[in-house]
Amino acid sequence: MPQDSATPARPQAGTRPQAGARAHVTAAVLAGGVGARMGGGSPKQLLPLAGRPVLEHALAAFCAAPEVDDVIVLMVPEHLDEAREIADRTCPDRVSAVLPGGADRTATSAAALRALEHRGDDDLVLLHDAARPLVTPEVIGRCVGALAEADAVGVAVPAGDTVVEIAPDSGGAEVLRNVPPRASLRRMQTPQGFRLGVVREAYRRALAAPGLAATDDCGVVLDYLPDAQVRIVPGDESNIKVTNPGDVEIAETLMRVRGGPVAGPPRDGERHQEARG
């Protein structure tokens, strides 16, 4: 990222491109984690879902979105070849780069931002978990649309269950500490959208701080650029994250309910493999 080594300039939150100018929109599909909860050595983003890898469904959604100009993929370094193959067969004309991700979510997001150094501060980026294969066109459109007025945009759904805050007692057992009002709570999803100048500066400050371990990019902006406006737009209950083995079955059920997978029907070999399973 271009930086002034003496006094890095802070982008002005709330400034917009000149009238008539259209910001370039890049979607960064982040597949940098293996996902220990899934078991095995294969990344969760490569697990078969309705005959196609989870990553392929997420990638297809952004390639089909009219708001998105190009897509980059950040993948576990050991599985770059698989990611390139998926990109080549899904939407080779829209995927501009397949790059190695980092050791964790923070490092992978930072790698995505480095890959966009050539883009201007007023261009836009959508950061999306590749493990969310069911993102809808409506959610993508709402996220991009809100960036016309906001510096950052999070996608969220209401918290249906009561969420509690716990703390350990003197013996280490969990005890109830607080019950926040449910009406003000949301469950964050992705994509999360940003003006590039804003998220670049937030990550520059965050990475200079010791012990950063963020799992949410909007949270990085909120913590390190408190003057920036982070808007929340409605997500979708079907936009689940494939984290546990049972999530694959849930995602396939949701696909059937809404009329089929984003990435199309399985190829013949994959269909036969599923039938044998």
PyRosetta script that sets phi, psi and omega in degrees:
from pyrosetta import init, pose_from_sequence

init()
pose = pose_from_sequence("MPQDSATPARPQAGTRPQAGARAHVTAAVLAGGVGARMGGGSPKQLLPLAGRPVLEHALAAFCAAPEVDDVIVLMVPEHLDEAREIADRTCPDRVSAVLPGGADRTATSAAALRALEHRGDDDLVLLHDAARPLVTPEVIGRCVGALAEADAVGVAVPAGDTVVEIAPDSGGAEVLRNVPPRASLRRMQTPQGFRLGVVREAYRRALAAPGLAATDDCGVVLDYLPDAQVRIVPGDESNIKVTNPGDVEIAETLMRVRGGPVAGPPRDGERHQEARG")
pose.set_psi(1, 133.6)
pose.set_omega(1, 176.9)
pose.set_phi(2, -64.3)
pose.set_psi(2, 127.8)
pose.set_omega(2, -178.7)
pose.set_phi(3, -139.5)
pose.set_psi(3, 145.8)
pose.set_omega(3, 169.8)
pose.set_phi(4, -86.2)
pose.set_psi(4, 115.0)
pose.set_omega(4, -173.1)
pose.set_phi(5, -64.6)
pose.set_psi(5, -19.7)
pose.set_omega(5, -178.5)
pose.set_phi(6, -87.7)
pose.set_psi(6, -63.6)
pose.set_omega(6, -178.0)
pose.set_phi(7, -134.7)
pose.set_psi(7, 89.1)
pose.set_omega(7, -178.8)
pose.set_phi(8, -57.5)
pose.set_psi(8, 134.4)
pose.set_omega(8, -179.3)
pose.set_phi(9, -75.5)
pose.set_psi(9, 137.1)
pose.set_omega(9, 177.5)
pose.set_phi(10, -93.3)
pose.set_psi(10, 125.7)
pose.set_omega(10, 177.3)
pose.set_phi(11, -62.3)
pose.set_psi(11, 143.7)
pose.set_omega(11, -178.8)
pose.set_phi(12, -79.7)
pose.set_psi(12, 113.1)
pose.set_omega(12, 178.5)
pose.set_phi(13, -62.7)
pose.set_psi(13, 137.4)
pose.set_omega(13, 175.5)
pose.set_phi(14, 93.5)
pose.set_psi(14, -11.7)
pose.set_omega(14, 176.8)
pose.set_phi(15, -77.5)
pose.set_psi(15, 144.9)
pose.set_omega(15, -175.5)
pose.set_phi(16, -120.4)
pose.set_psi(16, 159.7)
pose.set_omega(16, 174.4)
pose.set_phi(17, -59.6)
pose.set_psi(17, 159.9)
pose.set_omega(17, 179.1)
pose.set_phi(18, -61.4)
pose.set_psi(18, 152.1)
pose.set_omega(18, -179.0)
pose.set_phi(19, -56.3)
pose.set_psi(19, 134.6)
pose.set_omega(19, 179.2)
pose.set_phi(20, 90.3)
pose.set_psi(20, -19.3)
pose.set_omega(20, 179.5)
pose.set_phi(21, -78.7)
pose.set_psi(21, 138.8)
pose.set_omega(21, 178.8)
pose.set_phi(22, -109.1)
pose.set_psi(22, 123.9)
pose.set_omega(22, 178.6)
pose.set_phi(23, -73.0)
pose.set_psi(23, 142.2)
pose.set_omega(23, 174.3)
pose.set_phi(24, -75.2)
pose.set_psi(24, 136.9)
pose.set_omega(24, -177.8)
pose.set_phi(25, -115.5)
pose.set_psi(25, 118.8)
pose.set_omega(25, 174.4)
pose.set_phi(26, -111.7)
pose.set_psi(26, 132.4)
pose.set_omega(26, 171.9)
pose.set_phi(27, -99.7)
pose.set_psi(27, 125.4)
pose.set_omega(27, 176.5)
pose.set_phi(28, -106.2)
pose.set_psi(28, 112.3)
pose.set_omega(28, -180.0)
pose.set_phi(29, -92.9)
pose.set_psi(29, 115.0)
pose.set_omega(29, -169.6)
pose.set_phi(30, -98.5)
pose.set_psi(30, 114.8)
pose.set_omega(30, -179.1)
pose.set_phi(31, -129.5)
pose.set_psi(31, 48.3)
pose.set_omega(31, -173.4)
pose.set_phi(32, -88.8)
pose.set_psi(32, -9.8)
pose.set_omega(32, -175.6)
pose.set_phi(33, -107.9)
pose.set_psi(33, 149.0)
pose.set_omega(33, 179.8)
pose.set_phi(34, -82.2)
pose.set_psi(34, -36.7)
pose.set_omega(34, 179.1)
pose.set_phi(35, 82.7)
pose.set_psi(35, 79.8)
pose.set_omega(35, -175.9)
pose.set_phi(36, -62.1)
pose.set_psi(36, -28.3)
pose.set_omega(36, -177.0)
pose.set_phi(37, -68.6)
pose.set_psi(37, -18.1)
pose.set_omega(37, 179.3)
pose.set_phi(38, -80.0)
pose.set_psi(38, -20.1)
pose.set_omega(38, -177.0)
pose.set_phi(39, 79.7)
pose.set_psi(39, 159.7)
pose.set_omega(39, 179.4)
pose.set_phi(40, 76.2)
pose.set_psi(40, 178.3)
pose.set_omega(40, -176.4)
pose.set_phi(41, -101.2)
pose.set_psi(41, -7.0)
pose.set_omega(41, -177.4)
pose.set_phi(42, -83.9)
pose.set_psi(42, 138.3)
pose.set_omega(42, 177.7)
pose.set_phi(43, -60.8)
pose.set_psi(43, 146.0)
pose.set_omega(43, 180.0)
pose.set_phi(44, -61.4)
pose.set_psi(44, -25.4)
pose.set_omega(44, -178.4)
pose.set_phi(45, -71.7)
pose.set_psi(45, -12.8)
pose.set_omega(45, 178.4)
pose.set_phi(46, -103.4)
pose.set_psi(46, 0.6)
pose.set_omega(46, 178.1)
pose.set_phi(47, -64.1)
pose.set_psi(47, 144.0)
pose.set_omega(47, 178.4)
pose.set_phi(48, -71.5)
pose.set_psi(48, 133.9)
pose.set_omega(48, 177.9)
pose.set_phi(49, -135.9)
pose.set_psi(49, 111.1)
pose.set_omega(49, -175.5)
pose.set_phi(50, 53.5)
pose.set_psi(50, 39.7)
pose.set_omega(50, 174.9)
pose.set_phi(51, 84.5)
pose.set_psi(51, 0.5)
pose.set_omega(51, 178.3)
pose.set_phi(52, -132.6)
pose.set_psi(52, 152.6)
pose.set_omega(52, 176.8)
pose.set_phi(53, -61.8)
pose.set_psi(53, 148.1)
pose.set_omega(53, 177.4)
pose.set_phi(54, -51.8)
pose.set_psi(54, -44.4)
pose.set_omega(54, -179.7)
pose.set_phi(55, -56.7)
pose.set_psi(55, -39.3)
pose.set_omega(55, -176.7)
pose.set_phi(56, -63.1)
pose.set_psi(56, -39.1)
pose.set_omega(56, 178.7)
pose.set_phi(57, -64.7)
pose.set_psi(57, -45.4)
pose.set_omega(57, 179.4)
pose.set_phi(58, -63.1)
pose.set_psi(58, -43.0)
pose.set_omega(58, -179.2)
pose.set_phi(59, -63.3)
pose.set_psi(59, -43.3)
pose.set_omega(59, -179.1)
pose.set_phi(60, -61.6)
pose.set_psi(60, -35.8)
pose.set_omega(60, -179.1)
pose.set_phi(61, -62.5)
pose.set_psi(61, -43.1)
pose.set_omega(61, -178.4)
pose.set_phi(62, -77.3)
pose.set_psi(62, -32.9)
pose.set_omega(62, 176.7)
pose.set_phi(63, -64.9)
pose.set_psi(63, -29.5)
pose.set_omega(63, -179.3)
pose.set_phi(64, -86.2)
pose.set_psi(64, -9.6)
pose.set_omega(64, -175.7)
pose.set_phi(65, -78.2)
pose.set_psi(65, 122.3)
pose.set_omega(65, -178.9)
pose.set_phi(66, -65.7)
pose.set_psi(66, -21.3)
pose.set_omega(66, -179.8)
pose.set_phi(67, -75.4)
pose.set_psi(67, -17.0)
pose.set_omega(67, -172.2)
pose.set_phi(68, -98.5)
pose.set_psi(68, 129.4)
pose.set_omega(68, -179.4)
pose.set_phi(69, -88.1)
pose.set_psi(69, -38.7)
pose.set_omega(69, 176.8)
pose.set_phi(70, -154.6)
pose.set_psi(70, 165.4)
pose.set_omega(70, -176.2)
pose.set_phi(71, -129.7)
pose.set_psi(71, 138.0)
pose.set_omega(71, 169.2)
pose.set_phi(72, -119.4)
pose.set_psi(72, 151.1)
pose.set_omega(72, -179.1)
pose.set_phi(73, -120.4)
pose.set_psi(73, 130.2)
pose.set_omega(73, 174.2)
pose.set_phi(74, -109.9)
pose.set_psi(74, 116.4)
pose.set_omega(74, -170.3)
pose.set_phi(75, -123.3)
pose.set_psi(75, 152.8)
pose.set_omega(75, 171.4)
pose.set_phi(76, -48.9)
pose.set_psi(76, 125.8)
pose.set_omega(76, -172.4)
pose.set_phi(77, -53.4)
pose.set_psi(77, -35.8)
pose.set_omega(77, -178.0)
pose.set_phi(78, -71.0)
pose.set_psi(78, -9.7)
pose.set_omega(78, -176.0)
pose.set_phi(79, -124.6)
pose.set_psi(79, 28.0)
pose.set_omega(79, 179.9)
pose.set_phi(80, -63.8)
pose.set_psi(80, -37.7)
pose.set_omega(80, -178.7)
pose.set_phi(81, -62.2)
pose.set_psi(81, -41.7)
pose.set_omega(81, 177.6)
pose.set_phi(82, -63.4)
pose.set_psi(82, -40.6)
pose.set_omega(82, 179.9)
pose.set_phi(83, -65.1)
pose.set_psi(83, -40.3)
pose.set_omega(83, 178.5)
pose.set_phi(84, -64.9)
pose.set_psi(84, -39.3)
pose.set_omega(84, 178.0)
pose.set_phi(85, -63.1)
pose.set_psi(85, -42.5)
pose.set_omega(85, 178.3)
pose.set_phi(86, -62.6)
pose.set_psi(86, -44.3)
pose.set_omega(86, -179.9)
pose.set_phi(87, -63.5)
pose.set_psi(87, -40.6)
pose.set_omega(87, -178.0)
pose.set_phi(88, -64.4)
pose.set_psi(88, -35.7)
pose.set_omega(88, -178.0)
pose.set_phi(89, -90.3)
pose.set_psi(89, -15.9)
pose.set_omega(89, -177.0)
pose.set_phi(90, -90.3)
pose.set_psi(90, -54.6)
pose.set_omega(90, -177.6)
pose.set_phi(91, -161.3)
pose.set_psi(91, 70.3)
pose.set_omega(91, -176.0)
pose.set_phi(92, -61.0)
pose.set_psi(92, -26.5)
pose.set_omega(92, -178.3)
pose.set_phi(93, -77.6)
pose.set_psi(93, -16.1)
pose.set_omega(93, -177.1)
pose.set_phi(94, -104.9)
pose.set_psi(94, -23.6)
pose.set_omega(94, -178.8)
pose.set_phi(95, -85.4)
pose.set_psi(95, 115.1)
pose.set_omega(95, -176.5)
pose.set_phi(96, -91.5)
pose.set_psi(96, -18.4)
pose.set_omega(96, -179.5)
pose.set_phi(97, -163.7)
pose.set_psi(97, 143.7)
pose.set_omega(97, 169.2)
pose.set_phi(98, -122.6)
pose.set_psi(98, 116.2)
pose.set_omega(98, -168.2)
pose.set_phi(99, -128.4)
pose.set_psi(99, 157.5)
pose.set_omega(99, 176.7)
pose.set_phi(100, -69.6)
pose.set_psi(100, 135.6)
pose.set_omega(100, 174.6)
pose.set_phi(101, -83.6)
pose.set_psi(101, 178.9)
pose.set_omega(101, -179.3)
pose.set_phi(102, -94.3)
pose.set_psi(102, -174.6)
pose.set_omega(102, -177.6)
pose.set_phi(103, -72.4)
pose.set_psi(103, -23.4)
pose.set_omega(103, 178.3)
pose.set_phi(104, -145.7)
pose.set_psi(104, -177.0)
pose.set_omega(104, -175.7)
pose.set_phi(105, -63.4)
pose.set_psi(105, -41.1)
pose.set_omega(105, -179.9)
pose.set_phi(106, -59.6)
pose.set_psi(106, -47.7)
pose.set_omega(106, -179.1)
pose.set_phi(107, -66.0)
pose.set_psi(107, -34.3)
pose.set_omega(107, 179.4)
pose.set_phi(108, -69.7)
pose.set_psi(108, -42.5)
pose.set_omega(108, 175.8)
pose.set_phi(109, -61.7)
pose.set_psi(109, -42.5)
pose.set_omega(109, 179.0)
pose.set_phi(110, -62.7)
pose.set_psi(110, -38.2)
pose.set_omega(110, 177.7)
pose.set_phi(111, -65.0)
pose.set_psi(111, -38.2)
pose.set_omega(111, 177.1)
pose.set_phi(112, -62.5)
pose.set_psi(112, -41.9)
pose.set_omega(112, 179.9)
pose.set_phi(113, -67.3)
pose.set_psi(113, -36.6)
pose.set_omega(113, 176.3)
pose.set_phi(114, -63.3)
pose.set_psi(114, -35.3)
pose.set_omega(114, 179.7)
pose.set_phi(115, -67.9)
pose.set_psi(115, -15.9)
pose.set_omega(115, -178.3)
pose.set_phi(116, -108.3)
pose.set_psi(116, 23.9)
pose.set_omega(116, -179.8)
pose.set_phi(117, -59.1)
pose.set_psi(117, -28.4)
pose.set_omega(117, -177.2)
pose.set_phi(118, -77.7)
pose.set_psi(118, -9.5)
pose.set_omega(118, 179.7)
pose.set_phi(119, -87.9)
pose.set_psi(119, 153.4)
pose.set_omega(119, -178.2)
pose.set_phi(120, -78.2)
pose.set_psi(120, 164.0)
pose.set_omega(120, -178.8)
pose.set_phi(121, -63.1)
pose.set_psi(121, -27.5)
pose.set_omega(121, -179.2)
pose.set_phi(122, -91.1)
pose.set_psi(122, -2.2)
pose.set_omega(122, 171.4)
pose.set_phi(123, -72.4)
pose.set_psi(123, 167.0)
pose.set_omega(123, -171.9)
pose.set_phi(124, -119.1)
pose.set_psi(124, 150.1)
pose.set_omega(124, 175.1)
pose.set_phi(125, -133.9)
pose.set_psi(125, 138.8)
pose.set_omega(125, 172.0)
pose.set_phi(126, -109.6)
pose.set_psi(126, 123.1)
pose.set_omega(126, 178.0)
pose.set_phi(127, -103.4)
pose.set_psi(127, 121.2)
pose.set_omega(127, -172.1)
pose.set_phi(128, -131.4)
pose.set_psi(128, 135.0)
pose.set_omega(128, 173.7)
pose.set_phi(129, -69.9)
pose.set_psi(129, 121.6)
pose.set_omega(129, 177.9)
pose.set_phi(130, -62.3)
pose.set_psi(130, -20.7)
pose.set_omega(130, 179.4)
pose.set_phi(131, -79.1)
pose.set_psi(131, 6.5)
pose.set_omega(131, 172.3)
pose.set_phi(132, -109.3)
pose.set_psi(132, 84.8)
pose.set_omega(132, -172.8)
pose.set_phi(133, -80.7)
pose.set_psi(133, -10.1)
pose.set_omega(133, -172.5)
pose.set_phi(134, -106.3)
pose.set_psi(134, 21.9)
pose.set_omega(134, 178.0)
pose.set_phi(135, -59.9)
pose.set_psi(135, 137.7)
pose.set_omega(135, -173.6)
pose.set_phi(136, -99.1)
pose.set_psi(136, 158.3)
pose.set_omega(136, 175.5)
pose.set_phi(137, -58.9)
pose.set_psi(137, -35.3)
pose.set_omega(137, -179.3)
pose.set_phi(138, -64.0)
pose.set_psi(138, -42.0)
pose.set_omega(138, 179.5)
pose.set_phi(139, -64.5)
pose.set_psi(139, -44.2)
pose.set_omega(139, 178.1)
pose.set_phi(140, -60.4)
pose.set_psi(140, -44.8)
pose.set_omega(140, -179.6)
pose.set_phi(141, -63.2)
pose.set_psi(141, -41.0)
pose.set_omega(141, 178.5)
pose.set_phi(142, -64.2)
pose.set_psi(142, -39.2)
pose.set_omega(142, -178.0)
pose.set_phi(143, -64.5)
pose.set_psi(143, -47.8)
pose.set_omega(143, 179.7)
pose.set_phi(144, -66.1)
pose.set_psi(144, -43.0)
pose.set_omega(144, -177.6)
pose.set_phi(145, -60.4)
pose.set_psi(145, -38.5)
pose.set_omega(145, -178.3)
pose.set_phi(146, -68.9)
pose.set_psi(146, -21.2)
pose.set_omega(146, 179.8)
pose.set_phi(147, -72.8)
pose.set_psi(147, -6.2)
pose.set_omega(147, 173.2)
pose.set_phi(148, -66.3)
pose.set_psi(148, -23.5)
pose.set_omega(148, -177.6)
pose.set_phi(149, -124.2)
pose.set_psi(149, -16.6)
pose.set_omega(149, -175.2)
pose.set_phi(150, -112.1)
pose.set_psi(150, 161.1)
pose.set_omega(150, 176.2)
pose.set_phi(151, -83.8)
pose.set_psi(151, -30.3)
pose.set_omega(151, -178.9)
pose.set_phi(152, -149.9)
pose.set_psi(152, 151.5)
pose.set_omega(152, -177.4)
pose.set_phi(153, -137.0)
pose.set_psi(153, 128.1)
pose.set_omega(153, 173.0)
pose.set_phi(154, -108.1)
pose.set_psi(154, 148.7)
pose.set_omega(154, 177.3)
pose.set_phi(155, -105.8)
pose.set_psi(155, 129.2)
pose.set_omega(155, -174.4)
pose.set_phi(156, -150.2)
pose.set_psi(156, 157.0)
pose.set_omega(156, 175.5)
pose.set_phi(157, -124.6)
pose.set_psi(157, 152.9)
pose.set_omega(157, -179.7)
pose.set_phi(158, -60.1)
pose.set_psi(158, 148.1)
pose.set_omega(158, 175.6)
pose.set_phi(159, -79.4)
pose.set_psi(159, 107.8)
pose.set_omega(159, -178.1)
pose.set_phi(160, -73.0)
pose.set_psi(160, -32.9)
pose.set_omega(160, 178.5)
pose.set_phi(161, -94.0)
pose.set_psi(161, 157.9)
pose.set_omega(161, 171.9)
pose.set_phi(162, -69.7)
pose.set_psi(162, 129.9)
pose.set_omega(162, 179.8)
pose.set_phi(163, -105.3)
pose.set_psi(163, 130.2)
pose.set_omega(163, -177.2)
pose.set_phi(164, -119.3)
pose.set_psi(164, 155.3)
pose.set_omega(164, 173.9)
pose.set_phi(165, -104.9)
pose.set_psi(165, 130.8)
pose.set_omega(165, -177.1)
pose.set_phi(166, -117.4)
pose.set_psi(166, 166.6)
pose.set_omega(166, 176.5)
pose.set_phi(167, -150.8)
pose.set_psi(167, 153.0)
pose.set_omega(167, 177.8)
pose.set_phi(168, -77.6)
pose.set_psi(168, 142.3)
pose.set_omega(168, 173.0)
pose.set_phi(169, -85.9)
pose.set_psi(169, -171.8)
pose.set_omega(169, -175.5)
pose.set_phi(170, -63.6)
pose.set_psi(170, -23.7)
pose.set_omega(170, 178.8)
pose.set_phi(171, -95.8)
pose.set_psi(171, 1.5)
pose.set_omega(171, 179.0)
pose.set_phi(172, 93.0)
pose.set_psi(172, -3.3)
pose.set_omega(172, 178.6)
pose.set_phi(173, -76.9)
pose.set_psi(173, 148.9)
pose.set_omega(173, 178.6)
pose.set_phi(174, -76.7)
pose.set_psi(174, 132.8)
pose.set_omega(174, 176.0)
pose.set_phi(175, -129.7)
pose.set_psi(175, 153.1)
pose.set_omega(175, -179.1)
pose.set_phi(176, -69.6)
pose.set_psi(176, 130.7)
pose.set_omega(176, -179.8)
pose.set_phi(177, -110.9)
pose.set_psi(177, -38.5)
pose.set_omega(177, -175.5)
pose.set_phi(178, -160.0)
pose.set_psi(178, 149.1)
pose.set_omega(178, 175.0)
pose.set_phi(179, -122.7)
pose.set_psi(179, 95.2)
pose.set_omega(179, -179.3)
pose.set_phi(180, -66.4)
pose.set_psi(180, 150.9)
pose.set_omega(180, 177.3)
pose.set_phi(181, -60.3)
pose.set_psi(181, 124.8)
pose.set_omega(181, -174.8)
pose.set_phi(182, -65.3)
pose.set_psi(182, -30.3)
pose.set_omega(182, -176.9)
pose.set_phi(183, -61.0)
pose.set_psi(183, -25.6)
pose.set_omega(183, -178.2)
pose.set_phi(184, -97.4)
pose.set_psi(184, 2.9)
pose.set_omega(184, -176.5)
pose.set_phi(185, -101.0)
pose.set_psi(185, 143.8)
pose.set_omega(185, 176.4)
pose.set_phi(186, -135.8)
pose.set_psi(186, 154.1)
pose.set_omega(186, 172.8)
pose.set_phi(187, -100.8)
pose.set_psi(187, 119.2)
pose.set_omega(187, -175.9)
pose.set_phi(188, -76.0)
pose.set_psi(188, 143.3)
pose.set_omega(188, 174.5)
pose.set_phi(189, -125.4)
pose.set_psi(189, -170.6)
pose.set_omega(189, 169.4)
pose.set_phi(190, -131.5)
pose.set_psi(190, 159.1)
pose.set_omega(190, 15.8)
pose.set_phi(191, -76.5)
pose.set_psi(191, 160.0)
pose.set_omega(191, 167.6)
pose.set_phi(192, -118.9)
pose.set_psi(192, 131.9)
pose.set_omega(192, -172.7)
pose.set_phi(193, -110.1)
pose.set_psi(193, 150.1)
pose.set_omega(193, -175.4)
pose.set_phi(194, -149.2)
pose.set_psi(194, 147.7)
pose.set_omega(194, 158.7)
pose.set_phi(195, -70.2)
pose.set_psi(195, 132.5)
pose.set_omega(195, -173.4)
pose.set_phi(196, -60.2)
pose.set_psi(196, -39.3)
pose.set_omega(196, -179.7)
pose.set_phi(197, -61.4)
pose.set_psi(197, -34.5)
pose.set_omega(197, -179.0)
pose.set_phi(198, -71.9)
pose.set_psi(198, -51.0)
pose.set_omega(198, -176.3)
pose.set_phi(199, -70.2)
pose.set_psi(199, -31.7)
pose.set_omega(199, 174.6)
pose.set_phi(200, -59.6)
pose.set_psi(200, -48.7)
pose.set_omega(200, -178.0)
pose.set_phi(201, -66.5)
pose.set_psi(201, -38.6)
pose.set_omega(201, 178.4)
pose.set_phi(202, -61.3)
pose.set_psi(202, -44.0)
pose.set_omega(202, 180.0)
pose.set_phi(203, -71.8)
pose.set_psi(203, -32.6)
pose.set_omega(203, 176.5)
pose.set_phi(204, -59.7)
pose.set_psi(204, -45.9)
pose.set_omega(204, 179.3)
pose.set_phi(205, -68.0)
pose.set_psi(205, -40.8)
pose.set_omega(205, -176.6)
pose.set_phi(206, -65.8)
pose.set_psi(206, -42.4)
pose.set_omega(206, -177.8)
pose.set_phi(207, -70.9)
pose.set_psi(207, -18.7)
pose.set_omega(207, 175.2)
pose.set_phi(208, -81.7)
pose.set_psi(208, -12.6)
pose.set_omega(208, 179.7)
pose.set_phi(209, -89.4)
pose.set_psi(209, 144.3)
pose.set_omega(209, -179.4)
pose.set_phi(210, -73.4)
pose.set_psi(210, 143.1)
pose.set_omega(210, 170.2)
pose.set_phi(211, 74.0)
pose.set_psi(211, 25.5)
pose.set_omega(211, 179.6)
pose.set_phi(212, -69.2)
pose.set_psi(212, 128.4)
pose.set_omega(212, 176.7)
pose.set_phi(213, -143.8)
pose.set_psi(213, 64.2)
pose.set_omega(213, -175.9)
pose.set_phi(214, -81.0)
pose.set_psi(214, 145.1)
pose.set_omega(214, 173.0)
pose.set_phi(215, -114.6)
pose.set_psi(215, 0.9)
pose.set_omega(215, -174.8)
pose.set_phi(216, -140.8)
pose.set_psi(216, 121.7)
pose.set_omega(216, -175.0)
pose.set_phi(217, -72.1)
pose.set_psi(217, -34.8)
pose.set_omega(217, 174.7)
pose.set_phi(218, -61.6)
pose.set_psi(218, -34.9)
pose.set_omega(218, 177.7)
pose.set_phi(219, -64.2)
pose.set_psi(219, -34.5)
pose.set_omega(219, 177.0)
pose.set_phi(220, -64.3)
pose.set_psi(220, -44.2)
pose.set_omega(220, 178.2)
pose.set_phi(221, -63.3)
pose.set_psi(221, -44.9)
pose.set_omega(221, -179.2)
pose.set_phi(222, -60.1)
pose.set_psi(222, -41.4)
pose.set_omega(222, -176.5)
pose.set_phi(223, -74.9)
pose.set_psi(223, -38.2)
pose.set_omega(223, -170.3)
pose.set_phi(224, -106.9)
pose.set_psi(224, -12.0)
pose.set_omega(224, 172.6)
pose.set_phi(225, -132.9)
pose.set_psi(225, 71.4)
pose.set_omega(225, -172.8)
pose.set_phi(226, -62.9)
pose.set_psi(226, -17.2)
pose.set_omega(226, 178.6)
pose.set_phi(227, -83.1)
pose.set_psi(227, -12.6)
pose.set_omega(227, -179.6)
pose.set_phi(228, -72.6)
pose.set_psi(228, 146.0)
pose.set_omega(228, 177.8)
pose.set_phi(229, -90.5)
pose.set_psi(229, 118.9)
pose.set_omega(229, 176.5)
pose.set_phi(230, -107.1)
pose.set_psi(230, 106.6)
pose.set_omega(230, -177.5)
pose.set_phi(231, -92.2)
pose.set_psi(231, 148.5)
pose.set_omega(231, 177.1)
pose.set_phi(232, -110.6)
pose.set_psi(232, 130.4)
pose.set_omega(232, 175.0)
pose.set_phi(233, -119.4)
pose.set_psi(233, 156.8)
pose.set_omega(233, -176.7)
pose.set_phi(234, -64.9)
pose.set_psi(234, 135.5)
pose.set_omega(234, 172.4)
pose.set_phi(235, -91.8)
pose.set_psi(235, -149.7)
pose.set_omega(235, -179.4)
pose.set_phi(236, -144.3)
pose.set_psi(236, 134.9)
pose.set_omega(236, -178.3)
pose.set_phi(237, -61.8)
pose.set_psi(237, -25.2)
pose.set_omega(237, 179.9)
pose.set_phi(238, -79.0)
pose.set_psi(238, -9.9)
pose.set_omega(238, -177.3)
pose.set_phi(239, -81.1)
pose.set_psi(239, 60.4)
pose.set_omega(239, -174.5)
pose.set_phi(240, -82.1)
pose.set_psi(240, 160.2)
pose.set_omega(240, 175.4)
pose.set_phi(241, -101.0)
pose.set_psi(241, 127.6)
pose.set_omega(241, 179.7)
pose.set_phi(242, -80.6)
pose.set_psi(242, 98.9)
pose.set_omega(242, -174.2)
pose.set_phi(243, -117.0)
pose.set_psi(243, -40.7)
pose.set_omega(243, -179.3)
pose.set_phi(244, -112.1)
pose.set_psi(244, 158.4)
pose.set_omega(244, -178.5)
pose.set_phi(245, -53.4)
pose.set_psi(245, -37.6)
pose.set_omega(245, -179.5)
pose.set_phi(246, -68.1)
pose.set_psi(246, -17.7)
pose.set_omega(246, -179.5)
pose.set_phi(247, -66.2)
pose.set_psi(247, -28.4)
pose.set_omega(247, 178.7)
pose.set_phi(248, -63.5)
pose.set_psi(248, -45.0)
pose.set_omega(248, 178.7)
pose.set_phi(249, -64.4)
pose.set_psi(249, -39.8)
pose.set_omega(249, 178.2)
pose.set_phi(250, -63.1)
pose.set_psi(250, -44.0)
pose.set_omega(250, -179.5)
pose.set_phi(251, -63.2)
pose.set_psi(251, -40.1)
pose.set_omega(251, 178.7)
pose.set_phi(252, -66.1)
pose.set_psi(252, -37.1)
pose.set_omega(252, 176.0)
pose.set_phi(253, -63.8)
pose.set_psi(253, -44.1)
pose.set_omega(253, 178.6)
pose.set_phi(254, -62.3)
pose.set_psi(254, -37.0)
pose.set_omega(254, 177.0)
pose.set_phi(255, -61.9)
pose.set_psi(255, -43.6)
pose.set_omega(255, -180.0)
pose.set_phi(256, -64.0)
pose.set_psi(256, -38.8)
pose.set_omega(256, -178.8)
pose.set_phi(257, -64.6)
pose.set_psi(257, -40.1)
pose.set_omega(257, -176.0)
pose.set_phi(258, -92.7)
pose.set_psi(258, 1.3)
pose.set_omega(258, 169.3)
pose.set_phi(259, 105.3)
pose.set_psi(259, 23.7)
pose.set_omega(259, 173.3)
pose.set_phi(260, 119.1)
pose.set_psi(260, 162.7)
pose.set_omega(260, -178.0)
pose.set_phi(261, -72.8)
pose.set_psi(261, 152.6)
pose.set_omega(261, 178.2)
pose.set_phi(262, -63.2)
pose.set_psi(262, -40.5)
pose.set_omega(262, -172.2)
pose.set_phi(263, -83.3)
pose.set_psi(263, 4.9)
pose.set_omega(263, 179.4)
pose.set_phi(264, 93.4)
pose.set_psi(264, 177.4)
pose.set_omega(264, -177.5)
pose.set_phi(265, -69.5)
pose.set_psi(265, 157.7)
pose.set_omega(265, 178.2)
pose.set_phi(266, -66.5)
pose.set_psi(266, 150.3)
pose.set_omega(266, 173.8)
pose.set_phi(267, -71.1)
pose.set_psi(267, 165.0)
pose.set_omega(267, -172.3)
pose.set_phi(268, -56.8)
pose.set_psi(268, -46.8)
pose.set_omega(268, -178.3)
pose.set_phi(269, -62.6)
pose.set_psi(269, -37.9)
pose.set_omega(269, -179.9)
pose.set_phi(270, -71.2)
pose.set_psi(270, -35.3)
pose.set_omega(270, 179.0)
pose.set_phi(271, -64.8)
pose.set_psi(271, -41.5)
pose.set_omega(271, 179.4)
pose.set_phi(272, -66.9)
pose.set_psi(272, -37.2)
pose.set_omega(272, 178.8)
pose.set_phi(273, -63.8)
pose.set_psi(273, -41.4)
pose.set_omega(273, 178.8)
pose.set_phi(274, -64.2)
pose.set_psi(274, -39.0)
pose.set_omega(274, -178.5)
pose.set_phi(275, -64.0)
pose.set_psi(275, -38.0)
pose.set_omega(275, 178.7)
pose.set_phi(276, -69.0)
pose.set_psi(276, -30.1)
pose.set_omega(276, -178.7)
pose.set_phi(277, -73.0)
pose.dump_pdb("model.pdb")
